Amino acid sequence: MQAGAYFSGASKLATYNKRQVHLPPADEISRRIDGGSRCFRLHFPILPPLSTDLFDYPLLPRLIAQTPAARRDQSRLLVVHRATRQIEHTVFAELPRYLRAGDTLFRNNAAVLPARLHARRPTGGAVECFLLRPLESESGETWLCLVKPGKKLPVGATFSSLGCEFTGEIVGKEVNGSVRVHFTTPGGEPITAIANLLGDVPLPPYISRADRSQRPTDLERYQTVYANRARQVAVAAPTAGLHFTPGLLATLAAQGVATADVTLHVGLGTFKPITTGTIEAHAIHREIYELPADTRRALIGPPPGRRIAVGTTAVRSIEDFLSTPASAERERILSPARPGESDASEARSDNASYPSHVAEAGIFIYPPFTFRGTDALITNFHQPRSTLLCLVAAFLTPGSDAGIAWLREIYAEAAKRDYRFLSYGDAMLIL
């Protein structure tokens, strides 16, 4: 079989059927002139789609962390050295040993909203309302939500909290099962203010709570210490950041490690398992992200050190941004003036003149993806058959699918050593 797509002769990698592949040997390439531009016609076997079964593994329920570690930075840390294929076992507090001056930590500062609200219908039936995101195009306090029991809440149905702190009315339904809810409060407070008072933390479904006795702990620990509380735009925590403490961040700063913030609006899609037979057939979820000017500048041009992503949400933001055609223009605007050029300050003003880059990440990262702006990764241990697992496998061996088998070996080793998995679990550092 042969692929008949044409690719620029300047490329070292070609993309075919959503898969990045290395160019074949020169004697397998036939050159031709097409429309006046030099192109290569590639002849190579069509890559088979990746079976989702490759990203499955046995996860024992006892390994799923139900509570966080006693101290954030006392979570265990599995360190992977990709160049030597060596693995180390330590604790997260030892992270400074592996970083150096000039490195930059790219972290998601989105804060988690206590988005799970409890209410009653006029008949007395219980209602659970999960706030997803506000609908700015709608009038007043209208949100996209998930409600239970959905079949008993048609358009026009209402529900209220027990203390009448809020009332919600179903004003529309979406084909994906979500609903549009208009909220009113006695004092005109925004529903987010009520959620912060009454709402439960939107823990993932694999963390169980018999009652609300652990709410205070979850409110504190299912949130990073650097979360911007004014940006409660996440319905799930960027969990790789849960291991940082103010003291650890201070140690890293004194060591010369910089930080750069992104704000990715983590959605429920992050928990959605891949149910299709192949990875390529999965419809990846989309998430809004924001990059301020300082962060964009840290991504563009030669970095002083390694660009270390804290979590898969940071990776999605970085790689989606750098994959956009407008990145070259942003480099021209944001990069420092080069030798021989006029003072860049004449062409560029202060950072405040450049608003945050806001876009929707629709990038799906799986082997053999090649990364443009991520040199190292801090991440937790993820669910079987998840898009997050695909991303980590790709990062282990960029440009190759060898990371799939290697990741299975690493996870088996972690399970053997009783690492704690998933959101409240332990971490990996991939260098």
C-alpha positions as a Markdown table, in Angstrom:
| # | Residue | x | y | z |
|---|---|---|---|---|
| 1 | Met | 0.0 | 0.0 | 0.0 |
| 2 | Gln | 1.1 | 3.5 | -0.7 |
| 3 | Ala | 0.2 | 6.9 | 0.6 |
| 4 | Gly | -0.4 | 9.4 | -2.1 |
| 5 | Ala | -0.4 | 12.7 | -0.1 |
| 6 | Tyr | 2.1 | 15.5 | -1.0 |
| 7 | Phe | 4.3 | 17.2 | 1.6 |
| 8 | Ser | 6.7 | 20.1 | 1.5 |
| 9 | Gly | 10.3 | 19.0 | 0.9 |
| 10 | Ala | 11.3 | 21.2 | 3.8 |
| 11 | Ser | 9.5 | 19.0 | 6.3 |
| 12 | Lys | 11.4 | 16.4 | 8.4 |
| 13 | Leu | 8.1 | 15.0 | 9.6 |
| 14 | Ala | 4.9 | 14.4 | 7.5 |
| 15 | Thr | 1.4 | 14.2 | 8.8 |
| 16 | Tyr | -0.7 | 11.5 | 7.2 |
| 17 | Asn | -4.2 | 10.4 | 8.5 |
| 18 | Lys | -3.6 | 12.4 | 11.7 |
| 19 | Arg | -0.4 | 10.5 | 12.4 |
| 20 | Gln | 3.1 | 12.1 | 12.3 |
| 21 | Val | 5.6 | 9.9 | 10.5 |
| 22 | His | 9.2 | 10.3 | 9.6 |
| 23 | Leu | 10.1 | 10.7 | 6.0 |
| 24 | Pro | 11.3 | 7.4 | 4.4 |
| 25 | Pro | 14.8 | 7.0 | 3.0 |
| 26 | Ala | 15.6 | 9.1 | 0.0 |
| 27 | Asp | 15.6 | 6.2 | -2.4 |
| 28 | Glu | 11.9 | 5.7 | -1.5 |
| 29 | Ile | 10.9 | 9.2 | -2.4 |
| 30 | Ser | 10.0 | 10.3 | -5.9 |
| 31 | Arg | 10.4 | 14.0 | -6.5 |
| 32 | Arg | 8.2 | 15.9 | -8.8 |
| 33 | Ile | 7.2 | 19.4 | -9.6 |
| 34 | Asp | 3.6 | 20.2 | -8.8 |
| 35 | Gly | 2.1 | 23.5 | -9.7 |
| 36 | Gly | 5.5 | 25.2 | -9.7 |
| 37 | Ser | 6.4 | 24.1 | -6.1 |
| 38 | Arg | 8.8 | 21.4 | -5.2 |
| 39 | Cys | 7.0 | 18.6 | -3.4 |
| 40 | Phe | 7.7 | 15.0 | -2.4 |
| 41 | Arg | 5.4 | 12.2 | -3.2 |
| 42 | Leu | 5.8 | 9.7 | -0.3 |
| 43 | His | 5.6 | 6.0 | -0.8 |
| 44 | Phe | 5.3 | 4.1 | 2.6 |
| 45 | Pro | 3.0 | 1.6 | 4.2 |
| 46 | Ile | -0.2 | 3.3 | 5.5 |
| 47 | Leu | 0.0 | 3.3 | 9.3 |
| 48 | Pro | -2.7 | 1.1 | 10.9 |
| 49 | Pro | -4.9 | 3.0 | 13.4 |
| 50 | Leu | -4.0 | 2.7 | 17.1 |
| 51 | Ser | -6.2 | 0.2 | 18.9 |
| 52 | Thr | -7.7 | 1.7 | 22.1 |
| 53 | Asp | -6.8 | -1.6 | 23.8 |
| 54 | Leu | -3.1 | -0.5 | 23.7 |
| 55 | Phe | -4.0 | 2.2 | 26.3 |
| 56 | Asp | -5.7 | -0.2 | 28.7 |
| 57 | Tyr | -4.2 | -1.6 | 31.8 |
| 58 | Pro | -5.5 | -3.3 | 35.0 |
| 59 | Leu | -6.1 | -0.7 | 37.8 |
| 60 | Leu | -6.9 | -2.3 | 41.1 |
| 61 | Pro | -9.5 | -0.3 | 43.1 |
| 62 | Arg | -7.1 | -0.2 | 46.2 |
| 63 | Leu | -4.6 | 1.9 | 44.1 |
| 64 | Ile | -7.2 | 4.7 | 43.4 |
| 65 | Ala | -6.4 | 7.4 | 46.0 |
| 66 | Gln | -9.6 | 8.4 | 47.8 |
| 67 | Thr | -7.9 | 11.1 | 49.9 |
| 68 | Pro | -4.8 | 13.3 | 49.4 |
| 69 | Ala | -1.5 | 12.7 | 51.0 |
| 70 | Ala | -1.1 | 14.1 | 54.5 |
| 71 | Arg | 1.1 | 16.8 | 53.1 |
| 72 | Arg | 1.0 | 17.9 | 49.5 |
| 73 | Asp | 4.7 | 17.6 | 48.8 |
| 74 | Gln | 4.9 | 14.2 | 50.5 |
| 75 | Ser | 3.2 | 12.5 | 47.5 |
| 76 | Arg | 5.6 | 10.0 | 45.9 |
| 77 | Leu | 7.4 | 11.0 | 42.7 |
| 78 | Leu | 8.4 | 8.5 | 40.0 |
| 79 | Val | 11.1 | 10.1 | 37.9 |
| 80 | Val | 11.6 | 9.0 | 34.3 |
| 81 | His | 14.9 | 9.9 | 32.5 |
| 82 | Arg | 14.0 | 9.4 | 28.9 |
| 83 | Ala | 17.6 | 9.7 | 27.6 |
| 84 | Thr | 18.8 | 6.7 | 29.7 |
| 85 | Arg | 15.5 | 5.0 | 30.3 |
| 86 | Gln | 16.3 | 5.0 | 34.0 |
| 87 | Ile | 13.6 | 5.3 | 36.7 |
| 88 | Glu | 14.0 | 6.8 | 40.2 |
| 89 | His | 11.6 | 6.6 | 43.1 |
| 90 | Thr | 11.4 | 9.6 | 45.5 |
| 91 | Val | 9.0 | 12.1 | 47.0 |
| 92 | Phe | 7.7 | 15.3 | 45.4 |
| 93 | Ala | 9.5 | 17.5 | 47.9 |
| 94 | Glu | 12.7 | 16.4 | 46.1 |
| 95 | Leu | 11.6 | 18.0 | 42.9 |
| 96 | Pro | 14.3 | 20.8 | 43.1 |
| 97 | Arg | 17.0 | 18.2 | 42.7 |
| 98 | Tyr | 15.8 | 17.6 | 39.1 |
| 99 | Leu | 15.3 | 21.2 | 38.1 |
| 100 | Arg | 17.9 | 23.9 | 37.4 |
| 101 | Ala | 18.2 | 27.7 | 37.0 |
| 102 | Gly | 16.6 | 28.8 | 33.7 |
| 103 | Asp | 13.9 | 26.2 | 33.7 |
| 104 | Thr | 10.3 | 27.4 | 33.5 |
| 105 | Leu | 7.3 | 25.7 | 35.1 |
| 106 | Phe | 4.2 | 26.2 | 32.9 |
| 107 | Arg | 1.2 | 25.8 | 35.3 |
| 108 | Asn | -2.6 | 26.0 | 35.0 |
| 109 | Asn | -3.8 | 28.6 | 37.5 |
| 110 | Ala | -7.5 | 27.8 | 36.9 |
| 111 | Ala | -9.5 | 27.5 | 40.2 |
| 112 | Val | -12.1 | 24.9 | 40.8 |
| 113 | Leu | -15.6 | 26.0 | 41.5 |
| 114 | Pro | -17.6 | 24.0 | 44.1 |
| 115 | Ala | -20.0 | 23.4 | 41.3 |
| 116 | Arg | -22.2 | 20.6 | 42.6 |
| 117 | Leu | -25.5 | 22.1 | 44.0 |
| 118 | His | -28.2 | 20.3 | 45.9 |
| 119 | Ala | -31.9 | 21.4 | 45.7 |
| 120 | Arg | -35.5 | 20.3 | 45.8 |
| 121 | Arg | -38.3 | 20.3 | 43.3 |
| 122 | Pro | -41.7 | 21.9 | 44.4 |
| 123 | Thr | -42.9 | 18.3 | 44.9 |
| 124 | Gly | -40.0 | 17.6 | 47.3 |
| 125 | Gly | -37.9 | 15.4 | 45.0 |
| 126 | Ala | -34.1 | 15.8 | 45.3 |
| 127 | Val | -32.2 | 17.6 | 42.5 |
| 128 | Glu | -28.5 | 17.7 | 41.8 |
| 129 | Cys | -27.3 | 20.5 | 39.6 |
| 130 | Phe | -23.7 | 20.6 | 38.3 |
| 131 | Leu | -22.6 | 24.0 | 37.0 |
| 132 | Leu | -20.6 | 23.6 | 33.8 |
| 133 | Arg | -20.1 | 27.2 | 32.4 |
| 134 | Pro | -22.0 | 30.5 | 32.1 |
| 135 | Leu | -23.8 | 31.3 | 28.9 |
| 136 | Glu | -22.8 | 34.8 | 28.1 |
| 137 | Ser | -25.1 | 35.0 | 25.2 |
| 138 | Glu | -28.1 | 34.4 | 27.5 |
| 139 | Ser | -29.8 | 37.0 | 29.6 |
| 140 | Gly | -28.9 | 37.2 | 33.3 |
| 141 | Glu | -27.5 | 34.3 | 35.3 |
| 142 | Thr | -28.0 | 31.4 | 32.8 |
| 143 | Trp | -25.6 | 28.5 | 32.9 |
| 144 | Leu | -25.0 | 25.3 | 31.1 |
| 145 | Cys | -25.5 | 22.5 | 33.6 |
| 146 | Leu | -26.0 | 18.8 | 34.2 |
| 147 | Val | -29.0 | 17.9 | 36.3 |
| 148 | Lys | -30.3 | 14.8 | 38.0 |
| 149 | Pro | -32.9 | 13.4 | 37.5 |
| 150 | Gly | -32.9 | 14.9 | 34.0 |
| 151 | Lys | -36.0 | 13.1 | 32.8 |
| 152 | Lys | -38.1 | 14.5 | 35.6 |
| 153 | Leu | -36.9 | 18.1 | 34.9 |
| 154 | Pro | -38.5 | 19.3 | 31.6 |
| 155 | Val | -38.2 | 22.8 | 30.2 |
| 156 | Gly | -40.0 | 25.1 | 32.6 |
| 157 | Ala | -39.3 | 22.9 | 35.7 |
| 158 | Thr | -37.9 | 24.7 | 38.8 |
| 159 | Phe | -35.9 | 23.7 | 41.8 |
| 160 | Ser | -34.6 | 25.6 | 44.9 |
| 161 | Ser | -32.1 | 25.0 | 47.7 |
| 162 | Leu | -33.5 | 24.1 | 51.1 |
| 163 | Gly | -32.8 | 27.5 | 52.5 |
| 164 | Cys | -34.1 | 29.2 | 49.3 |
| 165 | Glu | -30.6 | 30.7 | 48.7 |
| 166 | Phe | -31.2 | 30.1 | 44.9 |
| 167 | Thr | -33.9 | 29.0 | 42.5 |
| 168 | Gly | -33.2 | 27.5 | 39.1 |
| 169 | Glu | -35.4 | 27.1 | 36.1 |
| 170 | Ile | -34.8 | 24.8 | 33.1 |
| 171 | Val | -35.0 | 27.1 | 30.1 |
| 172 | Gly | -33.6 | 24.8 | 27.5 |
| 173 | Lys | -32.1 | 21.4 | 26.7 |
| 174 | Glu | -29.1 | 20.4 | 24.6 |
| 175 | Val | -28.7 | 17.3 | 22.4 |
| 176 | Asn | -25.7 | 16.1 | 24.6 |
| 177 | Gly | -27.9 | 15.9 | 27.7 |
| 178 | Ser | -26.9 | 19.2 | 29.3 |
| 179 | Val | -29.5 | 21.8 | 30.1 |
| 180 | Arg | -29.7 | 25.6 | 30.3 |
| 181 | Val | -30.6 | 26.8 | 33.7 |
| 182 | His | -31.6 | 30.4 | 34.7 |
| 183 | Phe | -30.7 | 31.2 | 38.3 |
| 184 | Thr | -32.2 | 33.8 | 40.6 |
| 185 | Thr | -31.1 | 34.6 | 44.2 |
| 186 | Pro | -32.9 | 36.7 | 46.8 |
| 187 | Gly | -30.2 | 39.4 | 47.0 |
| 188 | Gly | -29.2 | 39.2 | 43.4 |
| 189 | Glu | -25.9 | 37.4 | 44.2 |
| 190 | Pro | -24.3 | 35.5 | 41.4 |
| 191 | Ile | -24.7 | 31.8 | 41.5 |
| 192 | Thr | -21.0 | 31.4 | 41.9 |
| 193 | Ala | -21.2 | 33.1 | 45.2 |
| 194 | Ile | -23.9 | 30.7 | 46.3 |
| 195 | Ala | -21.8 | 27.8 | 45.0 |
| 196 | Asn | -18.9 | 28.8 | 47.1 |
| 197 | Leu | -21.1 | 28.8 | 50.2 |
| 198 | Leu | -23.1 | 25.7 | 49.6 |
| 199 | Gly | -21.6 | 23.7 | 46.7 |
| 200 | Asp | -19.8 | 20.5 | 46.9 |
| 201 | Val | -16.4 | 20.0 | 45.3 |
| 202 | Pro | -16.8 | 18.3 | 41.9 |
| 203 | Leu | -14.7 | 15.3 | 42.7 |
| 204 | Pro | -14.3 | 12.8 | 39.9 |
| 205 | Pro | -16.6 | 9.7 | 39.9 |
| 206 | Tyr | -13.9 | 7.4 | 41.1 |
| 207 | Ile | -13.5 | 9.3 | 44.4 |
| 208 | Ser | -16.4 | 8.4 | 46.7 |
| 209 | Arg | -17.8 | 10.4 | 49.6 |
| 210 | Ala | -20.5 | 8.9 | 51.9 |
| 211 | Asp | -21.4 | 12.3 | 53.3 |
| 212 | Arg | -20.2 | 16.0 | 53.4 |
| 213 | Ser | -17.9 | 15.6 | 56.4 |
| 214 | Gln | -14.8 | 15.8 | 54.1 |
| 215 | Arg | -16.0 | 18.9 | 52.3 |
| 216 | Pro | -13.6 | 21.3 | 54.1 |
| 217 | Thr | -10.6 | 19.1 | 53.3 |
| 218 | Asp | -11.7 | 18.7 | 49.6 |
| 219 | Leu | -12.3 | 22.4 | 49.3 |
| 220 | Glu | -8.7 | 23.0 | 50.3 |
| 221 | Arg | -6.9 | 20.1 | 48.8 |
| 222 | Tyr | -8.7 | 19.7 | 45.4 |
| 223 | Gln | -7.3 | 23.1 | 44.5 |
| 224 | Thr | -3.7 | 24.2 | 43.7 |
| 225 | Val | -2.0 | 26.6 | 46.1 |
| 226 | Tyr | -1.4 | 29.0 | 43.1 |
| 227 | Ala | -5.0 | 28.9 | 41.8 |
| 228 | Asn | -6.3 | 32.3 | 40.9 |
| 229 | Arg | -9.5 | 32.4 | 43.0 |
| 230 | Ala | -10.9 | 35.1 | 40.7 |
| 231 | Arg | -10.8 | 32.5 | 37.8 |
| 232 | Gln | -13.1 | 29.7 | 39.0 |
| 233 | Val | -13.4 | 28.3 | 35.5 |
| 234 | Ala | -12.5 | 24.6 | 36.1 |
| 235 | Val | -14.9 | 21.8 | 37.0 |
| 236 | Ala | -11.9 | 19.5 | 37.6 |
| 237 | Ala | -8.6 | 20.3 | 39.2 |
| 238 | Pro | -5.3 | 20.4 | 37.2 |
| 239 | Thr | -4.2 | 17.6 | 39.5 |
| 240 | Ala | -0.4 | 17.6 | 38.7 |
| 241 | Gly | -0.3 | 21.0 | 40.5 |
| 242 | Leu | -1.8 | 19.7 | 43.7 |
| 243 | His | 1.6 | 18.5 | 45.0 |
| 244 | Phe | 3.1 | 22.0 | 45.2 |
| 245 | Thr | 3.4 | 23.9 | 48.4 |
| 246 | Pro | 4.2 | 27.6 | 48.9 |
| 247 | Gly | 7.5 | 26.5 | 50.5 |
| 248 | Leu | 8.4 | 24.3 | 47.6 |
| 249 | Leu | 7.6 | 27.1 | 45.1 |
| 250 | Ala | 9.8 | 29.5 | 47.1 |
| 251 | Thr | 12.7 | 27.0 | 47.0 |
| 252 | Leu | 12.4 | 26.6 | 43.3 |
| 253 | Ala | 12.2 | 30.4 | 42.7 |
| 254 | Ala | 15.4 | 30.9 | 44.8 |
| 255 | Gln | 17.0 | 28.2 | 42.7 |
| 256 | Gly | 16.3 | 30.3 | 39.5 |
| 257 | Val | 13.3 | 28.3 | 38.3 |
| 258 | Ala | 10.7 | 30.6 | 36.7 |
| 259 | Thr | 6.9 | 30.1 | 36.5 |
| 260 | Ala | 4.5 | 31.0 | 33.7 |
| 261 | Asp | 0.7 | 30.8 | 34.0 |
| 262 | Val | -1.9 | 29.4 | 31.6 |
| 263 | Thr | -5.6 | 29.3 | 32.4 |
| 264 | Leu | -7.2 | 26.3 | 30.8 |
| 265 | His | -10.9 | 25.8 | 31.6 |
| 266 | Val | -10.9 | 22.2 | 32.6 |
| 267 | Gly | -14.1 | 20.5 | 31.6 |
| 268 | Leu | -15.8 | 17.1 | 32.3 |
| 269 | Gly | -14.3 | 15.8 | 29.0 |
| 270 | Thr | -11.1 | 15.2 | 30.8 |
| 271 | Phe | -12.8 | 12.2 | 32.6 |
| 272 | Lys | -14.4 | 10.9 | 29.4 |
| 273 | Pro | -12.9 | 7.4 | 28.5 |
| 274 | Ile | -12.2 | 6.5 | 25.0 |
| 275 | Thr | -15.1 | 4.2 | 23.9 |
| 276 | Thr | -14.2 | 3.8 | 20.2 |
| 277 | Gly | -12.2 | 0.9 | 19.0 |
| 278 | Thr | -9.4 | 3.1 | 17.7 |
| 279 | Ile | -7.8 | 6.2 | 19.1 |
| 280 | Glu | -8.2 | 8.1 | 15.8 |
| 281 | Ala | -12.0 | 7.6 | 15.9 |
| 282 | His | -12.4 | 9.3 | 19.3 |
| 283 | Ala | -13.8 | 12.8 | 19.3 |
| 284 | Ile | -11.5 | 14.8 | 21.6 |
| 285 | His | -13.1 | 17.3 | 24.0 |
| 286 | Arg | -12.5 | 21.0 | 23.5 |
| 287 | Glu | -11.4 | 23.4 | 26.3 |
| 288 | Ile | -10.9 | 27.1 | 26.4 |
| 289 | Tyr | -7.5 | 28.4 | 27.4 |
| 290 | Glu | -5.9 | 31.7 | 28.0 |
| 291 | Leu | -2.2 | 32.7 | 27.6 |
| 292 | Pro | -1.0 | 36.1 | 28.9 |
| 293 | Ala | 1.7 | 37.9 | 27.0 |
| 294 | Asp | 4.5 | 36.9 | 29.4 |
| 295 | Thr | 3.6 | 33.3 | 29.0 |
| 296 | Arg | 3.6 | 33.6 | 25.2 |
| 297 | Arg | 7.0 | 35.3 | 25.3 |
| 298 | Ala | 8.3 | 32.4 | 27.4 |
| 299 | Leu | 7.1 | 29.9 | 24.8 |
| 300 | Ile | 8.5 | 31.7 | 21.7 |
| 301 | Gly | 12.2 | 31.8 | 20.8 |
| 302 | Pro | 15.1 | 30.0 | 22.4 |
| 303 | Pro | 14.3 | 29.4 | 26.1 |
| 304 | Pro | 16.9 | 29.9 | 28.8 |
| 305 | Gly | 16.2 | 26.4 | 30.1 |
| 306 | Arg | 13.7 | 23.6 | 29.8 |
| 307 | Arg | 10.0 | 24.3 | 29.4 |
| 308 | Ile | 8.4 | 22.0 | 32.0 |
| 309 | Ala | 4.6 | 21.5 | 31.8 |
| 310 | Val | 2.8 | 21.0 | 35.1 |
| 311 | Gly | 0.1 | 18.7 | 33.9 |
| 312 | Thr | -1.6 | 17.7 | 30.7 |
| 313 | Thr | -3.8 | 20.8 | 30.7 |
| 314 | Ala | -0.6 | 22.9 | 30.4 |
| 315 | Val | 0.6 | 20.7 | 27.6 |
| 316 | Arg | -2.6 | 21.1 | 25.7 |
| 317 | Ser | -2.4 | 24.9 | 26.0 |
| 318 | Ile | 1.2 | 25.0 | 24.9 |
| 319 | Glu | 1.0 | 22.7 | 22.0 |
| 320 | Asp | -2.3 | 24.0 | 20.7 |
| 321 | Phe | -1.0 | 27.6 | 20.8 |
| 322 | Leu | 2.3 | 26.7 | 19.0 |
| 323 | Ser | 0.4 | 24.7 | 16.4 |
| 324 | Thr | -1.6 | 27.6 | 15.2 |
| 325 | Pro | -0.6 | 29.5 | 12.0 |
| 326 | Ala | -0.6 | 32.8 | 13.8 |
| 327 | Ser | 2.3 | 31.7 | 16.0 |
| 328 | Ala | 4.9 | 33.1 | 13.6 |
| 329 | Glu | 3.2 | 36.5 | 13.8 |
| 330 | Arg | 3.2 | 36.3 | 17.5 |
| 331 | Glu | 6.9 | 35.6 | 17.5 |
| 332 | Arg | 7.5 | 38.7 | 15.4 |
| 333 | Ile | 5.6 | 40.8 | 17.8 |
| 334 | Leu | 6.6 | 39.3 | 21.1 |
| 335 | Ser | 10.2 | 38.1 | 20.7 |
| 336 | Pro | 13.1 | 40.5 | 21.8 |
| 337 | Ala | 14.8 | 42.6 | 19.1 |
| 338 | Arg | 17.6 | 40.7 | 17.4 |
| 339 | Pro | 21.1 | 42.1 | 16.9 |
| 340 | Gly | 21.2 | 44.7 | 14.2 |
| 341 | Glu | 17.5 | 45.5 | 14.5 |
| 342 | Ser | 16.0 | 48.7 | 15.8 |
| 343 | Asp | 14.9 | 48.9 | 19.5 |
| 344 | Ala | 12.0 | 46.5 | 19.8 |
| 345 | Ser | 10.3 | 48.8 | 22.3 |
| 346 | Glu | 9.5 | 51.2 | 19.5 |
| 347 | Ala | 7.4 | 48.6 | 17.8 |
| 348 | Arg | 6.1 | 47.0 | 21.0 |
| 349 | Ser | 4.7 | 48.6 | 24.1 |
| 350 | Asp | 4.2 | 47.2 | 27.6 |
| 351 | Asn | 2.7 | 43.7 | 28.2 |
| 352 | Ala | -0.6 | 45.4 | 29.2 |
| 353 | Ser | -1.0 | 46.4 | 25.5 |
| 354 | Tyr | -1.3 | 42.7 | 24.6 |
| 355 | Pro | -4.4 | 41.0 | 25.9 |
| 356 | Ser | -4.4 | 37.3 | 26.7 |
| 357 | His | -4.5 | 34.9 | 23.8 |
| 358 | Val | -7.8 | 33.1 | 24.2 |
| 359 | Ala | -8.6 | 30.0 | 22.1 |
| 360 | Glu | -10.2 | 26.7 | 22.2 |
| 361 | Ala | -7.9 | 23.7 | 22.5 |
| 362 | Gly | -9.1 | 20.9 | 20.2 |
| 363 | Ile | -5.7 | 19.2 | 19.9 |
| 364 | Phe | -5.6 | 15.5 | 20.4 |
| 365 | Ile | -2.1 | 14.3 | 21.4 |
| 366 | Tyr | -1.3 | 10.7 | 20.9 |
| 367 | Pro | 1.7 | 8.7 | 19.5 |
| 368 | Pro | 3.7 | 9.5 | 17.5 |
| 369 | Phe | 3.1 | 13.2 | 18.2 |
| 370 | Thr | 6.1 | 15.6 | 18.1 |
| 371 | Phe | 6.1 | 18.3 | 20.8 |
| 372 | Arg | 7.0 | 21.9 | 19.9 |
| 373 | Gly | 7.1 | 23.6 | 23.3 |
| 374 | Thr | 7.2 | 21.0 | 26.0 |
| 375 | Asp | 10.6 | 19.7 | 27.2 |
| 376 | Ala | 9.6 | 17.9 | 30.5 |
| 377 | Leu | 6.3 | 17.0 | 32.1 |
| 378 | Ile | 4.9 | 16.6 | 35.6 |
| 379 | Thr | 1.8 | 14.5 | 35.7 |
| 380 | Asn | -0.2 | 12.1 | 37.8 |
| 381 | Phe | -1.1 | 8.5 | 37.0 |
| 382 | His | -4.1 | 8.4 | 34.7 |
| 383 | Gln | -7.2 | 6.3 | 34.0 |
| 384 | Pro | -7.0 | 3.4 | 31.6 |
| 385 | Arg | -8.3 | 4.2 | 28.1 |
| 386 | Ser | -8.0 | 7.9 | 28.6 |
| 387 | Thr | -6.8 | 10.7 | 26.3 |
| 388 | Leu | -4.5 | 11.7 | 29.1 |
| 389 | Leu | -2.8 | 8.3 | 28.9 |
| 390 | Cys | -2.4 | 8.8 | 25.2 |
| 391 | Leu | -0.6 | 12.2 | 25.8 |
| 392 | Val | 1.8 | 10.7 | 28.3 |
| 393 | Ala | 2.7 | 7.8 | 26.0 |
| 394 | Ala | 3.4 | 10.2 | 23.2 |
| 395 | Phe | 5.6 | 12.3 | 25.5 |
| 396 | Leu | 7.8 | 9.4 | 26.6 |
| 397 | Thr | 9.0 | 8.9 | 23.0 |
| 398 | Pro | 8.1 | 11.9 | 20.8 |
| 399 | Gly | 7.8 | 11.0 | 17.1 |
| 400 | Ser | 7.4 | 7.3 | 17.9 |
| 401 | Asp | 4.8 | 4.9 | 19.2 |
| 402 | Ala | 7.4 | 3.1 | 21.4 |
| 403 | Gly | 6.2 | 5.0 | 24.4 |
| 404 | Ile | 3.0 | 3.0 | 24.5 |
| 405 | Ala | 4.7 | -0.2 | 25.6 |
| 406 | Trp | 7.1 | 1.7 | 27.8 |
| 407 | Leu | 4.3 | 3.4 | 29.6 |
| 408 | Arg | 2.6 | 0.1 | 30.3 |
| 409 | Glu | 5.9 | -1.1 | 31.9 |
| 410 | Ile | 6.2 | 2.1 | 34.0 |
| 411 | Tyr | 2.6 | 1.8 | 35.2 |
| 412 | Ala | 3.1 | -1.9 | 36.1 |
| 413 | Glu | 6.2 | -0.9 | 38.1 |
| 414 | Ala | 4.3 | 1.8 | 39.9 |
| 415 | Ala | 1.4 | -0.5 | 40.7 |
| 416 | Lys | 3.9 | -3.1 | 42.0 |
| 417 | Arg | 5.3 | -0.5 | 44.4 |
| 418 | Asp | 1.8 | 0.6 | 45.5 |
| 419 | Tyr | 1.9 | 4.1 | 44.0 |
| 420 | Arg | -1.4 | 5.9 | 44.5 |
| 421 | Phe | -3.2 | 6.6 | 41.2 |
| 422 | Leu | -5.5 | 9.3 | 39.7 |
| 423 | Ser | -6.5 | 12.7 | 40.9 |
| 424 | Tyr | -5.5 | 12.5 | 44.6 |
| 425 | Gly | -2.6 | 10.1 | 43.8 |
| 426 | Asp | 1.1 | 10.4 | 43.3 |
| 427 | Ala | 3.1 | 12.0 | 40.5 |
| 428 | Met | 5.5 | 11.4 | 37.7 |
| 429 | Leu | 8.3 | 13.6 | 36.4 |
| 430 | Ile | 9.3 | 12.8 | 32.8 |
| 431 | Leu | 12.7 | 14.4 | 31.8 |
